[in-house]
Amino acid sequence: MDLPSKLDNTESVTKFLRNKDTSVDEIYNFVIDILYNDNDQNCLPYKEKFILELLIDRISQSSKLTQKFKQSEKTWKLFNFIWNKCKADSRLISVRSKVLSRLKFGEVFTKIFAELSAAGLYKNTELVDELLKTVDSIINSTRIHLSDDQNVMIINHLLEFAVKEPQYTTETHQRLLSLVIVFFQQNNKGNLKYDNKHRAEFAKLCLPNLLMAMEKHATPKIKDSLSSIIVQLLFSETDPDNVVSLIGCFSKAENASSLGESEILDLLRLIIPKISIGKLEEVAQILVSAFPQYSAVLIKEIAEMNKSLSSTFLSNLVEEALGRKDGDSHKLIIYSIRRNADICLKYTDKICELCQENSEFSMPLLKELFDSYAKNRDLDLFVKIWSDLISKYPGSIFESDSFIDYVSLKYVTLSNTQLSALVETEVNEYIGSPNQNPIFLLSICKGLLKAVSGSIQNAVSKTLLHNLLHLKALLVSLVALKGQYCWKLRFYIFSLFDVEELADDAKYLVNQKHENDSYYFFTMLRIFEQNTDLANDKFTKNLDSFYRKKSDSRFKSVLFSRFFMILEELLEVNKIKKFVEVFLKESNQEVVRKVFSNPLIQTRPKIMSCLIEECIKHNKMTNYLQFISVYAFTKTQRQQVLDLMVERLDDHSSMLIIENILKMPTYKSKLETEFDSLLKLARKGCQFSSIIVKIMNIHLQQPTESAKYIHQFTNSIAEVINKISPRTLLDSTDYLELFLLFVKDCTFNDPKMNTLKEKLIETAVKEITHLLSDTDNLSAENIEWILTFLTEINFCSKVEVKIDSLKVIVSQLGEKYTCHREMKLTIFRYICSLDDIYKPSYVIALFLVLNTRELDDTIDLYLSKLASREEDFLETWINIHKSFEESNPEDIESYIRLFTLMIKNVQKPTVAEKVKTIHRVFVSSISQIYHEVLKNDYLTKDIVALLNCLKTTLSTKTWIFTQYATELNLAFISHISSMLLNREDEHLVKNCYVELCQVTSSVILYQRKRISNRHHMINSVLTSLLKTLLARAHYIRGEGSLAFERLVSNLCEPNANNLYVKQTDNSSKDIEINNALSQIKSAMRKFIPVVIFNYITFYLKYQVDPSIKHELENAIFMMIDLLTLNELNYINRSLDHQSRQVFRNIYEEYKKFYKWNENS
């Protein structure tokens, strides 16, 4: 830094600092590097006062020079530096306050924020961060005064920065929003409020950005405070009706168009509970006009809040929506007619006209229109409207199968009288005009068919069957009628009744001249499937001709999905082949998949044989084979398919098909009999590993019959192993991958095969390890592959292979690849796989030095093997604990992961003294973790993993938990639960809370005896979990509340199987169990009231989130159910007025929904 030659006295220093030509950077560097340097020889008394005065003087001036000063991050860094220096000295704090009294905060900072905004300097994250720290410091230590104009403008700029610059850190965003809250409260507390002018200005300038900032950057706590600002702004005590005017100002804001759906809904949700229906309609109208794209969701939100909107208001909305004809307008109409039936009747014609355009939104709108008529009990009126629509818009959505299916069930569940009258009217009309579309009658038949087919629940089914009986005569009378839609109607009538009941009508129809109508053939097939004697060759010829020349894809699909059984009866194999060929050629994959996946069609041998043969014949169709059960293939077909798939391994479906076929091995395919085919699978990668193992196991299960194949396999592997060298390694990897699968995953029942496997392992380990003695001819990738291979072999094998130079080889590799991260991890994995070569303390030390989660699985495997050596395992655990006591805070996560794995893998020693030692080290480990977690406020997914391990250990290794260990865990749970109150990681909070509840449940289930007189601890845990559940419900949600409910269930409803009772000669075990249960419940009644007191306190403090309400109420009801009437009265008398009212409401709900009584 270039400084004047002489700055050795006060005058020269002050002159230098006050000089207008001295830049901000020069001042900053001088102050930091020289003035506050430990070796500072300069003389500047009261330097803090001088520098603060200098800074305030510069930021208060208005000139180009001072503008640069205000817009430099160094200015504010220097201010914050001096501010912090003053904190340590009470004398300096007083000086600081006097200097700040000269600052016109409102005037200065309004201008600063405006200049930064105009110059786009809000993008300078460091500048903004330092400036906010300064503002935060000033307003927290000095009384400031802002005019309403200044207040609104500063808030406007703060929100503008928050919304415009998403690159800020989370901390900066939270500071911006916290300042917004502070500044708003500055001018809106007590009797001090914005006037109407400034409320309108705030609504226009600040409210849009406030909503966006709430949605994007606010924590739940800050969001609540910002929501309060909006409510306070919109609903003034002196002028509550001004909300409409303010929303009008808000809607005209320049940046209102940037608001998204969620922001507008947030605003509406704040308004709805506090406004009359008349004013709400005015507000809704403004919002719908300003944000037409969100109109549908706005009306839906109002509707779901059970606010009744007037017909006039909804009519205006619908009129406007009918003119737009987009997806949102359809939704708006749906919500409008759902809320007001008059709208439906008034606009039926226009709505139907909109529906006939058949967009993706037409069907939901049409269904809603129908539902509205159904609610109004105007179904007979809708029938007339429907018939007119069919005539007016032929082939439209009104006669689609999906709409007919939807309305059918509503009609057929009418009373018998209503339905009979409607059907009789429609039958008479149809008889008079047989060429009209009998849409209503078709819908009736479809609805009744659901009862016959049993596709709906029994209660409704009985009603339908009853109605069907009464309508039979009317419906059957239509069979003889001829008209354009007669065959469709006939098909549904014959589907409703057995052919035996309509024998004469069936014979009449069979003798009719055939027609090229899909439903003619469906009707005939329906008749023939009940009486094949009526079928004849003429029909099959007509069916063949129609199928090939005139039918559409839907007809073909229906034949194979509905009539496949009768097709197999009527057609010869060569005809079925032709039908199948056409079907596969003309149908899309989804249709074919549905047909093939039908388990019933797979029982028809002729059709399935033809389908499979056709798929084998054509390359494009082989992927359909994945949908067919292996039991539908003949043995020859299975062999053909396997041979085919070996040549098409690049096709994704080939793997699925091979896996399916191998469920029933053929023992003859190339894949099962040729080693080269197995090798081909290995070369395609690990996705075929399961298939390779399955083929190997097929042969290992029949060693005598497969002796030749096994011999070829083992000889090939042995030959490759014996000849392996750096030069041949690359060509050998496929063989060695096969060998690894053979060793790791195959099942060996034959002792001879097991011996052969062990010899191969011994040879392989020696030969391949020998390659590492000279690594000059091996690349790093090859060395990694070799080490990984040896690691896998060592972990899965019990064969001990002694190699004298092993340590030297590993050491040389470590020295050669000191900077190669992946190699170091691979070497560590290899070291872990070696038994009795390295001391456990060395392995654990390496793990701690490498410090990566990638090695957790490896150290887990290592410890699981070490656990069988009791002495070594126990010594290792003790050493880890000692090391943890001397560790640094940054190593805590590695130690917690290690302790978790030690607890997971520990085995109960055979010697009692060692059991006691494990008890001591287990308690010490948990105690040390507990201490470090609390000291460092450490809460991560490692703690969640530890809790999960403790939960499992409580049920599987109850011997490890002493009285003290159990109590220590409860204290640990209580404190971890409290730590969740200030965590913002939703995933961590939810998972940790669930684990806490489950660990506590396990303590209650498996260690209840140890906590029988420790109710104060259970009380503490329950209270802590209850508070966390209510306070963090937006993160914990249903999964966490369900875990809490189960915990309370385990506590209040003890499981008799987990109770220890000592049977005596004078009483049966059942009586003892009942006595034990009574004693437990009696003991719980002493502390449960305290939990309920705390629940009521938290209930009043926190809003109960709907996502946890059901499970939370059940938990509280279970506690209340334990208490006697006297104890309930005691709780009631102990509460204040407000709490008593809450308790009474809870008790009423308990009596209504939970308490058992004889009449329930």
N, C-alpha and C positions, 0 to 999 in steps of 0.2 A: 504494500500500500504506500503510495506517494504521500508523505506528510511534510508539513513545514519542518525545516531543519531544527528549529528550537521550540519544543512544547514542554518546557521544564518549569513553567509556573502557571499560576491560576489565570492570569491575564491572557497568556498566549493560548491556553486551552479553551477558555470561554470564547475568545475572539475567533478561534478556528471553528468551534462548534456553531456559533451564531452566524458565521459568514454565509451570506446567501449563495455564494458559489460552492460551498461545501455540499457535496451530494449526499443523498440518503445512505448510499453504500459506504461512503467514507466515514460518516458519523457512526454507522452501525459497527463497522470493523474497528474503529478507534475505541469505541466504548467496550466492545466485547474483548478485543485482543490486547488492548493496552490499559484502558482505564480500570478494568476489573481483573487484570492479570496479577498473579500473586507477586510478581517482581516489580510491580508498578511503583515507579519513583515520582510520578507526576503528583502535583498538588492541586486537588479540586475538592475543597470542603463541600459537604452537602451535595455530593454529586447526584444522588437520586432525585433530590428536589430540583436541581438545575436541569437535569435531562427531562424529567416529567414536564417542567414548565416549558422547556424548548419544544417538546412534542406537541403539547396542547396549543402552544402559540402557533406552530406551523399548521396543524390541522384545522385551526379556527379561522385562518386567513383565506381569502379568495383571490388567487392569482395563478398564473400558469406554473410558476415555480412551486407553489405549495400544492397545486393539483398533482404534480408528479410525486410529491412527497406523500400525499394521501393515498396514491394509487400504487405504492410500493409495499410489497409484503415485509420488507426490512423495517419499515416504520412500525408496523404492528408487532413484529417479532421483538423489536427493541422495547416497545411499550410493555409487552408481556414479561420480558426479561426483568425490567426494572420493577414492575409490579410484584413479581415473585420475590425479588430481593428485599422489598419492603415488608413482606409477610413476616420475616423472622425477627423484626425489631418493632416493638410497640411505638417507639418514638417516631420511626419512619412511617408507620401507618397513619399517625396523626398528621405528619407532614404531607403525606399523600392525599389525605382528605381535604386539607386546606388548598392544595394545588388544584384538585379536581373541582372545588367550589367555583373556580373561575371559568369552568367549561360550560358553554351553552349547549348542553347535550342534544336537545331536540333539533335545534337549528343546524348544528354541525353535522350530526350523523344522518339526518334526513338528506342533506346535500351530498354527503359521501356516498350513501347507498344509491342515490339517483345518478351520480356521476359514474359509478361502477356499472350500473345497469346500462346507461347510454353508451358507454365505451365497450360493452361486452366483456368486462373484466371479471364478471362472475364465473367465467370459465377458468380463471386462475385459482385453482383449488387451494393452493398454499396461502394466497392472499386472503381469500374468503375465510379460511379456517382461522388464521391469526386474527383477522378483524373481529370475527365472532367471539373469540376468546377475550378480546379486549372489551367488547360490548358487554359480555357476560360478567366480566370482572367488575366493570363500572356499576352496572345496575344492581349487582348483588352487594355492593358496599357503600353506595351513595344514593341519596334521595334525588331522583330526577323528576323533572316536570316536562310533559309533552302536551302540546295543544292537540285537539282531536284531529286536525289536519295532519300534523306531524305523525301522530300515532298511526293513522290509517295508511299514510304513505310508507312509513318504515315497515309495517306489517306487509304491505303490498310487495315491497322489494324483497323482503325475506322469503315470502312464499314464491315469488317469481324465481329467485335463485334456486330454491328447492326443487321446483318443477322443471326449470330449463336445463339444469346441469346434473344429469344422473351419475356423473363420474365422482361425485363427492363420496367420501367414506360414510359408512353408517353413522359414525359418531358425529360427523359434520351435519348430516341430515337431521339427526335427533337434536343437535344444538340449535339449528335453524328453527325447528318447530317448537322447541321449548321456549325460545325467545319470543316467538309469535304469541304463545300463551301468556308469557310474562307481560309483554307490551299491551296486549288486549286487556288483561286484568288491571293494568296500571290506570286505564281510563274508564274502567267499567266495574267498579266495586262500590259497595254500599249505595249511597245516593248518587254517586257519580256515574253517569251513563252517557253514551253517545246520544246526540239529538237525532231527529228523523233524517236530517240532511246527511249526517255522517253514517248513519245506518244504511241509507241508500247507497252512499258512496262505497262503503265497505262491501255491500252485496254485489256491486258492479265490478269493483276493482279486485277485491280479495277473495270472495267466496268461490269462484271457479278454481283458482289455484289452491285454495284451502282444501277443497274436495279431492283434487288430484293428489295433493301431498299426503292426505289422509290415506288414500288408497294405496299409494306406492311406497311410502317411506315411514309411516308412523308405526310405532310399537303399540300394542293394545292399550297401555296406560296413556300414552300421548293421544291416541285416537279418541279415547273417552273424553279427554280434556278439550280436544278440538271440536268434538261433537257438542260439548257443553257451550262452547263459544257460538256455534251456529244457532243453537236453541235460544241462547241469551240474546243474540242479535235479532232473530226473526220474531221472537215473542216478547216484546216489551210489556212490562206490567202496566205502563201508562197507556199504551196503544197496541193491544194484542191483535187487533184486526188489520194492522198494517202489513201483515205477512204477505198478502196478495200483491201489494205495491212493491215490496222488497223482492219478491220472486220475479216480478216483471222487470225490475232493474237488473237482477241477476241474469235473466234470459237474454238481455241486450248487451251483455259484456262482450268485448272483442274476442276474447279467448274461450267463450262458452262453447264454440263448435269443437274445441279440443276435448271436451268432456266425454268420457265413455259411459257405457250402460251402468256399470257398477257405481260410478260416482253419482249419477242422477238418482239411482235407487237409494243410495245412502242418504241423500238429501230428503227424498220422499219419506223414507222410514222415520226420519227425525220429525217430520211435519205431521204425519197422519195422526199420531196419538193426541196431539195438542190442538186440534182444529175442528171446527164444526163441519158437518157434511157440505153445507153450502159453500163455505170458504174453501173446502178441500176440492170441490168441483172447479172453482175458479182457478185455484193453483194448478190442478191437473190440466185444465184447458191451456193455460200458459205454457206448461212444460211440454204438452203434446204438440202444440203449435211450434215451439222453439226446437223441439227434438223429435220430429215425426218418426225417425228411425227407431226410437225407443218407446213409441206409444203403446205397443202391445204389452210390453213388460211392465210399464207404469200402471196400466189398468189392471193387469194381473195382480200386481202388488197390492193395489187398493182392494181388489176383490178378496184376496187372501187375508186381509186384515178385517174382513167382515164389515166393511163399510158399504152401505147401500147407496148406490148412485141413482140419481133421478133419470127418468125416461128421456127427458129433454136433453140432458147432458150426453147420455149415451147415444141418442139419436143423432146429435151433431157429430159425434165421433164416428159413428157408422157411416153417415152421409159422406164425410170426408174420406174415410177409408175405402168406400166403394169406388171412389174416383181414382184411387191410386193403383190398385190391383197388383200390389207386390206382396211378398211373404209376410211382412210386418202388418200390413193392412188386414190380411186374412186372420192373423193371430188376434188383432184388435177386435175384429168382428166376433171371433170365437168367445173371447172374454166378456164382450158386451152382451151377447145373447145368453151367455151362461148366468150372468147376473140379473138379467131382466127379460122375462118371457115376452113382454109386449114388443120388444125390439124384434124378436124372432118373427112374430106374426106380421108386424108392420113391413118388414123388409124381405119376406120370404122370396118373392119373385126376383128381386135384384140379387139376393144371395145365390139363388139357384142359377141365375144367369152367369154369375161370377164362377160358380162351381163347374159349369159345363165346359169352361175353357181348359179344364183338366190339367192344371199345374200340379206341382208336388204338394201344394198346400190345399188343394181342392177337397181331398178326401177327409182330412181332419175337420174342415169347415162343414162339409155335408153331414158328417156324423154328429157334430155338435147341433146342427139344425134339427136333425131327427130326434136327438136326445131332448131337445127343448120341447118338441111336440109331445114326446113320451111323458115328460114331467107334467105337462099341462093336461094330460089324458085326452089329447086330440089325435090319437093314432088313426081313427077313422077318417079324419080330415086329411091327414098326411097321405093315406092311401090314394085318395082322389088326386091330390097334388102330384104324387109320385106317378100315377098312371098318365096324367097330362104331360109330365116331363118326359116320359118314355116316348110318347107320340111326337112331342115337339123336338126332342134331341135324340133321335135314334142312334144306337151304337155308342152312347156317351157313358160317362161315369155313373149315371143313374141306374144303369142296368148291369154294372160290373159285378162280378162274383164277390169281390171283397165287400162291397156295400150291401149286397143281398145277404151275405153271411152275417154282417153286423146287425142288421135290423131284424133278422129272422127270429133270434132268440127273444127279443122284446115282445114280438107279436104272439108267439106261441105260449108265453107265460101269462097271457091275459086270462081272465076267468072264462070258464066254459061257455057261458052265455054270450059274453062279448065276442069271443073268438068265433063261435058258431054263426052269430049274426053277420060278422064281417065276411067270413068265408062264403056263407050262403049268398050274400049280395054279389061278391066277386065271381062266384060260380055262375050265377044267372047272367051276369054281364058277359062272361067269357063264352057261355053257350050261345048268347045272342051275337057275339062278334068273335068267332074262333080264330081269326087271323091276327088279333091284337096280342101284344106281349103280356101274358098273365103273370106279370112280375110279382104281384102280391102273393098269388097262389104258389109260385116257385119259392118265395121266401118262407112261406108257411111250411112247405114240404122240407126245405132245408133245415129249418129250426127243429121240426119234429124228428128229423133223421138223427139229430144229435142225441136224442133220447134212445132211439133204437140202437145206435152204434155204441152207446155208453160212453161218449166222449165228454159228458158233463157230470156234475156231482149228482148224487142220488136224489136229494130233495127235489131239485128241479126236474130231474128225469122222471120221477113219479107223476108230477103234474103234467108233463108232456105226454106221457103214455096214456094218462087218463083222457087228455084232450084228443089224442090220436084216435082213440076208440069211438068218440062221439063224432069225429069228422070223417070216419072211414067211408060211409055211404056217399057223402057229398063228393069226396075226392075220387072214389072209384067210378062215379058216374061220368067222369071226364075222360076215361080211357078210350071210349069209342069215338070221341069227337076227333074231327080231322081239321088241321089248320097248320099255320106256319111254325108254331112252337109246340105242336102236340107231342112230338117224340121226347122233347126235353121234359115236359110235364109227366109223360108216361114213365120215363126212366125213374124220376123221383118217387112216383106213386108205387112202382114195383120195388123200389128200394125200401119203402116203408113197410110193405106187407109181404108175407111169404107167398110164393107162387101157388102153393096149395090152396090158399084163401082166394086166389084170383085165377083158378085153373081155366075157366071158360074164357076169361079175358086174355089169358096168356096164349091159348090155342088160336084165338081170333087174330092176335097180333102176329103170331108166327106165320100164319097163312097169308098175311098182307104182302103186297108187292114191296120188294126192298127199295129203300130210298138212300140217296147219297147224302145222308145226314149223320153226323157223328153220334147223335143221341139215339138214332135208330139202332146202330150197332151196340151201343152201350146197353140199350133196353134189352136187346136179344141176348147179349152175353149175360146180363143179370138173370134173365129167365133160364138160360141154359145151365148156369152154374148151380141152380137148384133142381133142375130136371134136364139132364143131358139127353134123355130120350126124345125131347122135342127138337133137338139139333138135327141138321141135315147137311149133305155135301154142298147143296146150292148156296147155303149161307156162308160156308167157309170159302167158297170161290168168290162170292161177292165181297166178303171181308178182305180177302187177298187182293182183289182188284182195287178196292177203295183205299186200302192201306198204302199200296204202292203208287197209285196214280192221283188220288184226290185228297187224301188226308193231310192235315197239318201236323206240326211237331207236337202240339198239345195232345192231339188224339193218340199219337204213338206213345207219348209219355204216360197217358192214362192207362193204355193197354198194359204196359209193363209194370205200372205201379199199383193198379187196381184189379186187373183181370188176368194176371199171369197164370193163375191156377187153372182157369177154364181154357186158356190158350193152350196149355200143355195137354189138356184132355182132348181138345178138338183138332189140333194141328199135328201133322207128322213132322219128324225131325228136319227134313229138308225144307219144309215151309217155315219152321221156327228159325232156321239158319238165315233164311232170306229176310224174315221180319227183324231179326237181331241186327243183321248187316245194315239195313236201312235205318233202324233206330240209332245205332251208334254213329252213323255217318251224318245224320241230320240233327242230332241233339247236342246241346252244349254240355260242358263238363259237369256243371252243377246238377243238371237233370239226371245225367248218367250216374253221378255219385249217389244221389238219393235213391235211385232204383237199385244200384248194386249194394247199397248199405242196408237195404230192407232184409232183416233176418229171415222173413218168410219166403221171399223169392229164392234165397240161397238154399232152400230145401227142395227146390224143383230141379231135378238132375238134368232133364233135357234142355231147359232154357239156360241153366248155368253153364252147361257144357258148351253150348253154342256161343254164349257170351265170352267165355274164356278163350275158346278157339279163335274167335274173331279178334280178340285183343292180342293174342300171341302172333297172329298173322300180320297185323298192321303196326308198324313202329309207333305211329302217333297215338295208338290206343293202349299201349302197354301200361301207361300210368294209371289206367282205370283198375288194374289188377290189385292195387293197394287197398281198394275198398271192399274186396271180396274175402270172406272168411276162408281160412285154409281148409276147412272141412267141406267146402264146395268144390274143391279141385279133386280130380282123380290122381292117382299116383303118377301116372304118365304125364299128366299136365303139370304136376308139381316139378317133375324132373325137367320138362321142357322150359318151364318158366325160370328155374334156377340157371339152366344153361344159357338162356337168353339174357338174363340179368348180368351174368359175369362179363358179357361183352358190352354192357351199357352202364358201367359203374359211374359214369359222369352224370347220369340222370339222377336227380335228387330222389325220385320215387323208388329207385332200384333198391336202396337200403331198406326202406319200409317193406317192400315186397319180399325181399330175401328174408328179413326177420320174421315175417308172417309165415312164409312157406316152411321155414326151418322148425316151426312148432311141431310139424309132422315130417321128420326127416325121410328122405327117399333112399339114402345110402347108395345111390347110383349116379347122381348128377356129377358133373365135372367139378363143381364147387366142393362137393363132399368127398370126392375120391382122388382129386389131383392136387398135389402139393403146389404146383405152379399157380393154380387158381387162388389158393390161400395167400400166396406171395403177392399176387396181383392186388388183392384186397389190402394187404399191408402197405403197399406202395401208394395207395389212394389216401392214406392218412388215418388219424385216430378215430374218425367218425365210424369206421367199420370195425373197430376193436371188439365190440360186443358180438358181432357176427363171427369174427375169427374165434373168439373164446367158445361160442356156442358150437361151432364145427369141431373144434378140438375136443370139447367135452363129449360130443356125440361118439367120437372114436374111443375116448378114454373109458366110456361106460361099457364098451364091448371090446376089451383088449384082444380077445382071441380072434374075433371076426375082422378086426381092423389092424391086425398085427403088421400087415404089409405097409399100410399107410403110416402107422406110428413109426415103424422102422425107417421108412423113407424120410419122415419128418425129422427124427432125432439124428439120423446119419447126416442129413443135409446141414443141420445146425452144428453138429460136432465138426464136420469138415470145414465149415466156415470159421468156427472158433479156432481150430488148430492151425489154420493158414492165415489167421488175421495178422495184419501188419499195417503200418501207417499208409502204405500204398493201396492196400485193399480195403481199408476201413470204410470208405465212402460206399463201395459196392456191397458191404456187409451189413449196413445198418438195418435194411429191411428184414434180414434174417434174424438179427439180434432183437429187433422190436417184436418179432413173432415169438422169439424165445422168452422175452420178458413177459409177454401176455401168458405164455405157457406156464411160467413159474408163478406169476402173481395171481392169476384169476381162474386157473383151471382146477378142477376137482380130481384128486387122485385117490381112488379106492383100492387100487391094486398095489400091494407092497413092492412088487418088482418095478413098477413104473415110478414109484416114489424113490426107490434107490437109484434108478436111471436118472431121474431129475436131479438128485443131489450130486451125482457124479458130474453131470453137465454143468451144474452151477459152479462146482469146485474148479473145473477146467476153465470155464468162462472167466471167472474172477481172476484166476492166476494169469491167463493169457492176456486179458484186456488190461489188467493192472500193469503188466510188464511193458505195455506200450507207453506208459507214463514215465518210465525210467529214462527215456530219451525223447524229449518233446520238441527237438529242433525240426523234425519233419512233420510236426502236427500244428495245425492252425489253432487259434484260440477257440474257434467254434467246435473243432473236433475234440479238443480237450474237455470243453464243457459237456459235450455229448457223452464222452466216455465216463466222466465223473457222475453225470446224472444217471446213466445206465447202471453203474456200480452202486450208486446210492439206492436206487429202486430195488436192485437184487438183494442188497444187504438188509434193507428194512423188511422185505417180505420173506426172507429165508433164514432158517436156523442153522444153516451149514457154516461152520467156522473154518475160514481159510486163512492160514497164517503166512504172512509175507513179511520177511525180516526188514526190508528196506522201506516199508510203507511210510513211516514218519519222515524219512529223508525225502521221499518223493513229494509228499504233501508240503513239506517245508520249502523245497525248491520251487514248487508251483507258486506258493505264497509270495516268495521273494521276486519271482519273475513277473507276477501280475499284481503288483502292489497298487497300481492305479486303475485297475480294471474292475469296476464295481460288480458286474454280473458274475465274473469269475470268482471273486471273493465270496459271494453268496453261495455259489455252486460248491466251492471247496468246503465251506462251513457245513453245507448239507451232507457232503461226503463224510466229513469228520463225525457228524452225528450218527451216521449209519454204521460206524465201526465200533465193535464191542471190545472193551478192555484194552483199547489202544491209547486213548486219551483219558485223562482224569476228568470226572464230571465238573470239577471246579474250573478247569481250563475251558471246557465247552461252554459253560455258563458265562464265563468272562468274555469269550469271543462273541457270544450272543449280545451281551450288553454293549460291547464296543461297536458292533455292526449296527445295532439299534434300528431295526426296520421290521415292520409288521409282516413283510414278505416271508420271514423265517418262523413265524408263529406255528405254522403247521408242522414244520420240521422239528422244532424244539418240543412240540407236543408228542410227536412220535418217539423222540429220543427219551423223554421222561416216562413215557408209557413202558418202554423197554427197561429203563433204569428202575422202575418201581418194583420189578421182580427181585432186585438186589436190595434188600431192606436196609442194610448198613449204609451202602453208598447213597441211597435215596434220602435217608434221614440226615446224613452228614451234609449232603448238598443243600437240603432245605435250611438247615441251621446256618450254613455259610451264606446263603442268599439273604437270610434275615439279618445277619451281622453286617453284610455289605450294604444292605438297605439303610441301616442306621447311620452309616457314614456317607451316604450318597448325596448328590446335589439335587435340588428340586427339579431340574430338567430331566432327570432320569426316572422320575416317579412312574411314568407310564410304562416303561420297560419292566420295572419291578412288579407293578400291579399285574401285568400280563403274565409274568413268571409265576407269581403266587397263585394266580387263577389256575394255571396249568398244573402246578404242584398239587393243589387241592383236588383238581379233577382226576389226577392219576394216582393219588396215594392209595395204598392197599393196607388193610388191617394186618399188623404184624402178628406173628404167632406168640411172641413173648410179651407178657403183660407190662414189663418195664419199658419196652419200646412204645407200647400204646400210650403210656403216660408221657413219654418224651414227645410223641406226635401231638398229644393234647396241648402240651406247653408251647411247642413251636407254632401250632395252628393259632392258638390264642394270641401269641406274641405277634404273629404276622398280621392278623386282622386288626389288632390294636395299633400296630405301626402304620398300617394303611389308613386306618381311621384318623390317626393323628395327622398324617401328612395331607390327607384330603381336606381336613378342616383348616389346617394351617395355611395351605396354598390355594384354598377355595377351588380345588381341582375336581371337575366333574365332566367326564367325557364318556365315550362309548366303552372305554376300558372298565369303568365302574359298572356299566350295564352288563358287560360280559362277566364280571366278578359276581354280580348279584345273581345272574343266571346260573352260574356254577354253584353258588351257595344254595340256591333253590333245589337243584338236582341232588347236591350232596346231602341236604336235609332228609331226603326221601330214600337215598340209596346207601348212605354211609352214616347212619344215625350214631354210630359208635364214636365218631370224632367230636360230637358236640357235647361238651361238658356244661354244667350249670352256668359257669362264667362266660363260656363261648356263646351260649344262647342269649344271655342278657346283653353281651357286647354287641351282638348282631342287631338286636332290637334298638339299642341306642344309635347304632350306625344308620339303621333304616330311618329313624326319626329325623336325624340331622340331614341326611341326603334329601329327604322329602322337603325339608325347609329350604335347602339350597336350590331346589327347582323353582322357587318363587321368583328368582331374579335371573332365570335363564330364558333366552329368546330363541333357542334352536328347537323348533317344533318337534322334529323327529327324535331328538335326544330326550326332551321332556316327556313325550308320550311313552317311549320305550322304557325309560328309566322308571317312570311311575308304575307302569304295568309290572315290571320286575319287582319293585318294592312291595307291591300288594301280594304278588305271588310268593315271594320269600316269606313274608309275614304269614301268609296262609299255610305255608309248609311248616313254619315254626309251630303254629296252632295245631296242625294235623299230626305232626310227628314228635313234638316236644311239649305237648300240653301239660304233661306232669311237671315239667321244670318251671312252667310259668303259672302254676296253680295259685301261688301266693305272690305273684309279681304283677298284680293288676294295674299298679301305677304305671308300669312300663307299657303294657298293652294300651292303656288309656292315652299315654303320650304318643304312641305310634299312630293310633286311630285318629287322634285329634290332628296330628301333623298331616297325615294322608288326606283327611277330610278338608282341611284348609287348602292344601295344594290342589285338590280336585276342584274345589269351587273357584279358587283364584286363577287357576290355569286351565279352566275347562275348554277354552277356545283352542288349546293345543292338545289336551288329553283326549277329549271327546269320548265316543262310545266305548272304545276298547278299554280305556283306563277306568271308566265308570263301571264297566262290567267286571273288571278285575277287583275293584273295591267291593262290589256287591257280593262276589264270591268269597272274598275275605270275611266279610261280616257274616255270611251264611255259614262258613266253617266255624266261626267263633260262636255264633248263637245257636247253631244246630249241630252239636257234636256228633261225629260218626262213631257209633258203638264199636265198630271194628278196630278203632284206634285207641280204645280205652283199655287200661290195664286194671283188671279186677282179680282179687284173690279169692277163689271159691272156697267156701267152708262147708263143713258137714251139715250145717243147719239151714243153709239157704242155697237156692239154685243160682246158676250163673245169670239167668235173665233178671232175677230180682236184684242181684248185685249190680248189674249194668244199669238198671233203672235207678237204683240208689245213687250210683256214680253220676249219672246224668242230672239227677235232681240237685246233687251237691254242686256240680259245675255251674248250673244255671243260677242256683242260689248265690254263689260267689260272684257271678257276673253282675247280678242285680245291684251290687254295691258300687260299681264304677260306671255302669252304662248311663245312669242319669247325667254324669259329668260330660260324657261324650255328646249327649243330646243337648245339654246347655251350650256346649261349644258349637254344635251344629246350628243352633238358633242364632248365635252371635254371628257366625259366618254367613248365614242365610240373609241376615239384615245388612251385612257389609258388602257382600258380593251378589251380583245378579246370577240366578241359576240358569245356566245355559241349557237350552232345550235338548242338546245332544246328550246330556248326562242326566236329565231330569228323571226318567223312568227308573234307571238302575239305582240312582241315589235315593229316591223315595222308597224303593223296595228295601234297601239297606236300613234306612231309618225305621221303616215299619217292622223289620225283623227285631230291631232293638226294643222297640215299644212293646212288641209281642211278649218279650221276656218279663216285663214289669207287671207288678200287681197294681190294683186300683189305688192302693195307699201310696205306692211309689210314684204313680202318675200324678196324684194329687199333690205330693211333695214337690214335684217338678213345677207344677202349675203355680203353687203358692210362692215358689222361690223366684219367679220371673217378674220383671217389670211389666207395665201395661202393654207396651208394644210387643215385647217378646211373648207375653201370654197369648196375645191374639194369634201370633204365628203358630205357637204350639197347639192352640185349639184347632186351627185350620188343618195342621198336620194330623191331629188325632181324628178329626172328622173324616179326612181322606183315608186314614188307616181303617176306620170302622167300615167305610163304604167299599173299599177296594181290596183289603187284605185280611181283616179279622175274620176268622171262621165262625160261622153260626149254623145252627141246625137247618135253617131255611135256605142257606146258600147253595 
